[in-house]
Every structure is written in C-alpha cells, then in structure tokens.
Amino acid sequence: MASGQGTCGERALLSLAQKVKKWEYGINMNKVSREEVREYIQAKLYFYVEDRVGDSDLWDLFREDFKDFDVDIFKQHTRATQRIRQVLRCGGVVVAPHTSSITIAQRVAEVLLEEDHPAWTPGDLCDAEMDLRRGPIRSVWIKPGPK
C-alpha cells in the first residue's frame, strides 16, 4: 500500500471526522439535498457518541443541532431516525416509545419541543431496554444492567 493511503477503515473514520467538521455550525435546511441531510445526521450522531456526550448536555445539543427538523424530515430518514433514538436513549435522553399510531419520527421530534430535560422513570427504562442493551451507555444516570 502506498504511503499515506491508510486502510479502508481509517479512510472511513477520517471521512466521518471531516463530516463532523463540515457540519460543525449547523445546517441550512433550505439549501441542502436529502443526501446532505443524511450526512448531517450521521455526523452529529458520530460526534455525540465519540465525544461521549450525555444527559442534559446531549439533550441541549440535540435540540440545538436539530432545531430546524420536523416530523416529515425524520420520516424521510427512517433508519437514521431509529439510530437517533438509540443514541439519545443511551445518552440519557428520554424518548417515549412509538406505538401503532405514533411513529419513531414523531417521538424524536417531540424531544425538540420539550421545555425541560425529563428525568427517567422506571417505565422509561423498561421502554428503552432494547436500545440500552445495544449501548454504549453514555449517561451517568443510567447504569447498565447485567448481560
């Protein structure tokens, strides 16, 4: 391999780091493509996980980073929205469970409308169990249970 090329994994990580830098100051939803929105979501989630952002810091950052998103945008990015929910929950942000009539996109969008960072209840922990098992848990308030 030629010097400086790195492995495929190293290039992918560098690419994510470059995306984090590109989207550091937010996104103008009037001037981006659907692919750029997906890239923005990936970059923000990568940042949250890699920097171990959690609890009220994550809640504040998510609300700021995604303030111009609405339910329709989250619905256009179903898989990414599922990942957002997992990252938020593992980071200590309560995201209510979806139902047959309320989508994950609606639940994620509800977080943007909250006035205060809600405290976890035992019921919230049960609702988020599958996401919390996937981890990694970055919240100081949520303790991982036995495997």
Secondary structure, DSSP 4 states (H G I P E B T S, - for coil): --TT---HHHHHHHHHHHHHHHTTT---TTS--HHHHHHHHHHHHHHHHHTT--HHHHHHHHHHHTTT--HHHHHHTHHHHHHHHHHHHHTT---PPP-SSS-HHHHHHHHHH-SS-PPP-HHHHHHTHHHHHH-----SS------
